[in-house]
Amino acid sequence: MHYLVGIDITKTLNISVEIQVRTVFEEAWSEIDHIMRYPYDVDNPIITEYLGIFNRIVGSADEMGTFLKKLKKILEM
């Protein structure tokens, strides 16, 4: 998720920043993707397939984490 934030310092000076928020799983995925793609051939079909599979696993793990947070709230009621 990305947030764009801007603040007017003066009437003529505006500073904008982008804040990126990631889950632990998204951060792990990003690190692994970077490690696998940059030292090797980016267009290698085996690496692309591996990263696609891993991306789906990470997405599922992220979904499970979100579900567990919701479940915890329900059980605490």
Distance bins in CASP14 RR format, pairs under 12 A and 6 or more apart:
PFRMAT RR
TARGET T0000
AUTHOR 0000-0000-0000
RMODE 2
METHOD distances of the structure
MODEL  1
1 18 0 0 0 0 0 1 0 0 0 0 0
1 19 0 0 0 0 1 0 0 0 0 0 0
1 20 1 0 0 1 0 0 0 0 0 0 0
1 21 1 0 1 0 0 0 0 0 0 0 0
1 22 1 0 0 1 0 0 0 0 0 0 0
1 23 0 0 0 0 1 0 0 0 0 0 0
1 26 0 0 0 0 1 0 0 0 0 0 0
1 62 0 0 0 0 0 1 0 0 0 0 0
2 17 0 0 0 0 0 1 0 0 0 0 0
2 18 1 0 1 0 0 0 0 0 0 0 0
2 19 1 0 0 1 0 0 0 0 0 0 0
2 20 1 0 1 0 0 0 0 0 0 0 0
2 21 1 0 0 1 0 0 0 0 0 0 0
2 22 0 0 0 0 1 0 0 0 0 0 0
2 26 0 0 0 0 0 1 0 0 0 0 0
3 16 0 0 0 0 0 1 0 0 0 0 0
3 17 0 0 0 0 1 0 0 0 0 0 0
3 18 1 0 0 1 0 0 0 0 0 0 0
3 19 1 0 1 0 0 0 0 0 0 0 0
3 20 1 0 0 1 0 0 0 0 0 0 0
3 21 1 0 0 1 0 0 0 0 0 0 0
4 14 0 0 0 0 0 1 0 0 0 0 0
4 15 0 0 0 0 0 1 0 0 0 0 0
4 16 1 0 0 1 0 0 0 0 0 0 0
4 17 1 0 0 1 0 0 0 0 0 0 0
4 18 1 0 1 0 0 0 0 0 0 0 0
4 19 1 0 0 1 0 0 0 0 0 0 0
4 20 0 0 0 0 0 1 0 0 0 0 0
5 14 0 0 0 0 0 1 0 0 0 0 0
5 15 0 0 0 0 1 0 0 0 0 0 0
5 16 1 0 0 1 0 0 0 0 0 0 0
5 17 1 0 1 0 0 0 0 0 0 0 0
5 18 1 0 0 1 0 0 0 0 0 0 0
5 19 1 0 0 1 0 0 0 0 0 0 0
5 20 0 0 0 0 0 1 0 0 0 0 0
5 21 0 0 0 0 0 1 0 0 0 0 0
6 13 0 0 0 0 0 1 0 0 0 0 0
6 14 1 0 0 1 0 0 0 0 0 0 0
6 15 1 0 0 1 0 0 0 0 0 0 0
6 16 1 0 1 0 0 0 0 0 0 0 0
6 17 1 0 0 1 0 0 0 0 0 0 0
6 18 0 0 0 0 1 0 0 0 0 0 0
6 19 0 0 0 0 0 1 0 0 0 0 0
7 13 0 0 0 0 1 0 0 0 0 0 0
7 14 1 0 0 1 0 0 0 0 0 0 0
7 15 1 0 1 0 0 0 0 0 0 0 0
7 16 0 0 0 0 1 0 0 0 0 0 0
7 17 0 0 0 0 1 0 0 0 0 0 0
8 14 1 0 1 0 0 0 0 0 0 0 0
8 15 0 0 0 0 1 0 0 0 0 0 0
8 16 0 0 0 0 0 1 0 0 0 0 0
9 15 1 0 1 0 0 0 0 0 0 0 0
9 16 0 0 0 0 0 1 0 0 0 0 0
20 26 0 0 0 0 1 0 0 0 0 0 0
20 27 0 0 0 0 1 0 0 0 0 0 0
20 30 0 0 0 0 1 0 0 0 0 0 0
21 27 0 0 0 0 0 1 0 0 0 0 0
22 28 0 0 0 0 1 0 0 0 0 0 0
22 29 0 0 0 0 1 0 0 0 0 0 0
22 30 1 0 0 1 0 0 0 0 0 0 0
22 31 0 0 0 0 0 1 0 0 0 0 0
22 58 0 0 0 0 0 1 0 0 0 0 0
22 59 0 0 0 0 0 1 0 0 0 0 0
22 62 0 0 0 0 1 0 0 0 0 0 0
23 29 0 0 0 0 1 0 0 0 0 0 0
23 30 0 0 0 0 0 1 0 0 0 0 0
23 58 0 0 0 0 1 0 0 0 0 0 0
23 59 0 0 0 0 1 0 0 0 0 0 0
23 61 0 0 0 0 1 0 0 0 0 0 0
23 62 1 0 1 0 0 0 0 0 0 0 0
23 63 0 0 0 0 0 1 0 0 0 0 0
23 64 0 0 0 0 0 1 0 0 0 0 0
23 65 0 0 0 0 1 0 0 0 0 0 0
23 66 0 0 0 0 1 0 0 0 0 0 0
23 69 0 0 0 0 0 1 0 0 0 0 0
24 30 0 0 0 0 0 1 0 0 0 0 0
24 31 0 0 0 0 0 1 0 0 0 0 0
24 58 0 0 0 0 1 0 0 0 0 0 0
24 59 0 0 0 0 0 1 0 0 0 0 0
24 61 0 0 0 0 1 0 0 0 0 0 0
24 62 0 0 0 0 1 0 0 0 0 0 0
24 65 0 0 0 0 1 0 0 0 0 0 0
24 66 0 0 0 0 0 1 0 0 0 0 0
25 31 0 0 0 0 0 1 0 0 0 0 0
25 32 0 0 0 0 0 1 0 0 0 0 0
25 54 0 0 0 0 0 1 0 0 0 0 0
25 55 0 0 0 0 0 1 0 0 0 0 0
25 56 0 0 0 0 0 1 0 0 0 0 0
25 57 0 0 0 0 1 0 0 0 0 0 0
25 58 1 0 1 0 0 0 0 0 0 0 0
25 59 1 0 0 1 0 0 0 0 0 0 0
25 60 0 0 0 0 1 0 0 0 0 0 0
25 61 1 0 1 0 0 0 0 0 0 0 0
25 62 1 0 1 0 0 0 0 0 0 0 0
25 63 0 0 0 0 1 0 0 0 0 0 0
25 64 0 0 0 0 1 0 0 0 0 0 0
25 65 0 0 0 0 1 0 0 0 0 0 0
25 66 0 0 0 0 0 1 0 0 0 0 0
26 32 0 0 0 0 0 1 0 0 0 0 0
26 33 0 0 0 0 0 1 0 0 0 0 0
26 55 0 0 0 0 0 1 0 0 0 0 0
26 58 1 0 0 1 0 0 0 0 0 0 0
26 59 0 0 0 0 1 0 0 0 0 0 0
26 61 0 0 0 0 1 0 0 0 0 0 0
26 62 1 0 0 1 0 0 0 0 0 0 0
26 63 0 0 0 0 0 1 0 0 0 0 0
26 65 0 0 0 0 0 1 0 0 0 0 0
26 66 0 0 0 0 0 1 0 0 0 0 0
27 33 0 0 0 0 0 1 0 0 0 0 0
27 34 0 0 0 0 0 1 0 0 0 0 0
27 58 0 0 0 0 1 0 0 0 0 0 0
27 61 0 0 0 0 0 1 0 0 0 0 0
27 62 0 0 0 0 0 1 0 0 0 0 0
28 34 0 0 0 0 0 1 0 0 0 0 0
28 35 0 0 0 0 0 1 0 0 0 0 0
28 54 0 0 0 0 1 0 0 0 0 0 0
28 55 0 0 0 0 0 1 0 0 0 0 0
28 57 0 0 0 0 0 1 0 0 0 0 0
28 58 1 0 0 1 0 0 0 0 0 0 0
28 59 0 0 0 0 0 1 0 0 0 0 0
28 61 0 0 0 0 1 0 0 0 0 0 0
28 62 0 0 0 0 1 0 0 0 0 0 0
29 35 0 0 0 0 0 1 0 0 0 0 0
29 36 0 0 0 0 0 1 0 0 0 0 0
29 37 0 0 0 0 0 1 0 0 0 0 0
29 51 0 0 0 0 1 0 0 0 0 0 0
29 52 0 0 0 0 1 0 0 0 0 0 0
29 53 0 0 0 0 0 1 0 0 0 0 0
29 54 1 0 0 1 0 0 0 0 0 0 0
29 55 1 0 0 1 0 0 0 0 0 0 0
29 56 0 0 0 0 0 1 0 0 0 0 0
29 57 0 0 0 0 1 0 0 0 0 0 0
29 58 1 0 1 0 0 0 0 0 0 0 0
29 59 1 0 0 1 0 0 0 0 0 0 0
29 60 0 0 0 0 0 1 0 0 0 0 0
29 61 0 0 0 0 1 0 0 0 0 0 0
29 62 0 0 0 0 1 0 0 0 0 0 0
30 36 0 0 0 0 0 1 0 0 0 0 0
30 37 0 0 0 0 0 1 0 0 0 0 0
30 51 0 0 0 0 0 1 0 0 0 0 0
30 54 0 0 0 0 0 1 0 0 0 0 0
30 55 0 0 0 0 0 1 0 0 0 0 0
30 58 0 0 0 0 1 0 0 0 0 0 0
31 37 0 0 0 0 0 1 0 0 0 0 0
31 38 0 0 0 0 0 1 0 0 0 0 0
31 54 0 0 0 0 0 1 0 0 0 0 0
31 58 0 0 0 0 0 1 0 0 0 0 0
32 38 0 0 0 0 0 1 0 0 0 0 0
32 47 0 0 0 0 0 1 0 0 0 0 0
32 50 0 0 0 0 1 0 0 0 0 0 0
32 51 1 0 0 1 0 0 0 0 0 0 0
32 52 0 0 0 0 0 1 0 0 0 0 0
32 53 0 0 0 0 0 1 0 0 0 0 0
32 54 1 0 0 1 0 0 0 0 0 0 0
32 55 0 0 0 0 1 0 0 0 0 0 0
32 57 0 0 0 0 0 1 0 0 0 0 0
32 58 0 0 0 0 1 0 0 0 0 0 0
33 40 0 0 0 0 0 1 0 0 0 0 0
33 42 0 0 0 0 0 1 0 0 0 0 0
33 47 0 0 0 0 1 0 0 0 0 0 0
33 48 0 0 0 0 0 1 0 0 0 0 0
33 50 0 0 0 0 0 1 0 0 0 0 0
33 51 1 0 1 0 0 0 0 0 0 0 0
33 52 0 0 0 0 1 0 0 0 0 0 0
33 54 0 0 0 0 1 0 0 0 0 0 0
33 55 1 0 0 1 0 0 0 0 0 0 0
33 58 0 0 0 0 1 0 0 0 0 0 0
34 40 0 0 0 0 0 1 0 0 0 0 0
34 42 0 0 0 0 0 1 0 0 0 0 0
34 51 0 0 0 0 0 1 0 0 0 0 0
35 47 0 0 0 0 0 1 0 0 0 0 0
35 50 0 0 0 0 0 1 0 0 0 0 0
35 51 0 0 0 0 0 1 0 0 0 0 0
35 54 0 0 0 0 0 1 0 0 0 0 0
36 42 0 0 0 0 1 0 0 0 0 0 0
36 44 0 0 0 0 1 0 0 0 0 0 0
36 46 0 0 0 0 0 1 0 0 0 0 0
36 47 1 0 1 0 0 0 0 0 0 0 0
36 48 0 0 0 0 1 0 0 0 0 0 0
36 49 0 0 0 0 0 1 0 0 0 0 0
36 50 1 0 0 1 0 0 0 0 0 0 0
36 51 1 0 0 1 0 0 0 0 0 0 0
36 52 0 0 0 0 0 1 0 0 0 0 0
36 53 0 0 0 0 0 1 0 0 0 0 0
36 54 0 0 0 0 1 0 0 0 0 0 0
36 55 0 0 0 0 0 1 0 0 0 0 0
37 43 0 0 0 0 1 0 0 0 0 0 0
37 44 0 0 0 0 1 0 0 0 0 0 0
37 47 1 0 0 1 0 0 0 0 0 0 0
37 48 0 0 0 0 1 0 0 0 0 0 0
37 50 0 0 0 0 0 1 0 0 0 0 0
37 51 1 0 0 1 0 0 0 0 0 0 0
37 52 0 0 0 0 0 1 0 0 0 0 0
37 54 0 0 0 0 0 1 0 0 0 0 0
38 47 0 0 0 0 0 1 0 0 0 0 0
39 47 0 0 0 0 0 1 0 0 0 0 0
40 46 0 0 0 0 1 0 0 0 0 0 0
40 47 1 0 0 1 0 0 0 0 0 0 0
40 48 0 0 0 0 0 1 0 0 0 0 0
40 50 0 0 0 0 0 1 0 0 0 0 0
40 51 0 0 0 0 0 1 0 0 0 0 0
41 47 1 0 0 1 0 0 0 0 0 0 0
41 48 0 0 0 0 1 0 0 0 0 0 0
42 48 0 0 0 0 1 0 0 0 0 0 0
42 51 0 0 0 0 0 1 0 0 0 0 0
43 49 0 0 0 0 0 1 0 0 0 0 0
43 51 0 0 0 0 0 1 0 0 0 0 0
44 50 0 0 0 0 1 0 0 0 0 0 0
44 51 0 0 0 0 1 0 0 0 0 0 0
45 51 0 0 0 0 0 1 0 0 0 0 0
45 52 0 0 0 0 0 1 0 0 0 0 0
46 52 0 0 0 0 0 1 0 0 0 0 0
46 53 0 0 0 0 0 1 0 0 0 0 0
47 53 0 0 0 0 0 1 0 0 0 0 0
47 54 0 0 0 0 0 1 0 0 0 0 0
48 54 0 0 0 0 0 1 0 0 0 0 0
48 55 0 0 0 0 0 1 0 0 0 0 0
49 55 0 0 0 0 0 1 0 0 0 0 0
49 56 0 0 0 0 0 1 0 0 0 0 0
50 56 0 0 0 0 0 1 0 0 0 0 0
50 57 0 0 0 0 0 1 0 0 0 0 0
51 57 0 0 0 0 0 1 0 0 0 0 0
51 58 0 0 0 0 0 1 0 0 0 0 0
52 58 0 0 0 0 1 0 0 0 0 0 0
52 59 0 0 0 0 0 1 0 0 0 0 0
53 59 0 0 0 0 0 1 0 0 0 0 0
53 60 0 0 0 0 0 1 0 0 0 0 0
54 60 0 0 0 0 0 1 0 0 0 0 0
54 61 0 0 0 0 0 1 0 0 0 0 0
55 61 0 0 0 0 0 1 0 0 0 0 0
55 62 0 0 0 0 0 1 0 0 0 0 0
56 62 0 0 0 0 0 1 0 0 0 0 0
56 63 0 0 0 0 0 1 0 0 0 0 0
57 63 0 0 0 0 0 1 0 0 0 0 0
57 64 0 0 0 0 0 1 0 0 0 0 0
58 64 0 0 0 0 0 1 0 0 0 0 0
58 65 0 0 0 0 0 1 0 0 0 0 0
59 65 0 0 0 0 1 0 0 0 0 0 0
59 66 0 0 0 0 1 0 0 0 0 0 0
59 67 0 0 0 0 0 1 0 0 0 0 0
60 66 0 0 0 0 0 1 0 0 0 0 0
60 67 0 0 0 0 0 1 0 0 0 0 0
61 67 0 0 0 0 0 1 0 0 0 0 0
61 68 0 0 0 0 0 1 0 0 0 0 0
62 68 0 0 0 0 0 1 0 0 0 0 0
62 69 0 0 0 0 0 1 0 0 0 0 0
63 69 0 0 0 0 0 1 0 0 0 0 0
63 70 0 0 0 0 0 1 0 0 0 0 0
64 70 0 0 0 0 0 1 0 0 0 0 0
64 71 0 0 0 0 0 1 0 0 0 0 0
65 71 0 0 0 0 1 0 0 0 0 0 0
65 72 0 0 0 0 1 0 0 0 0 0 0
66 72 0 0 0 0 0 1 0 0 0 0 0
66 73 0 0 0 0 0 1 0 0 0 0 0
67 73 0 0 0 0 0 1 0 0 0 0 0
67 74 0 0 0 0 0 1 0 0 0 0 0
68 74 0 0 0 0 0 1 0 0 0 0 0
68 75 0 0 0 0 0 1 0 0 0 0 0
69 75 0 0 0 0 0 1 0 0 0 0 0
69 76 0 0 0 0 0 1 0 0 0 0 0
70 76 0 0 0 0 0 1 0 0 0 0 0
70 77 0 0 0 0 0 1 0 0 0 0 0
71 77 0 0 0 0 0 1 0 0 0 0 0
END
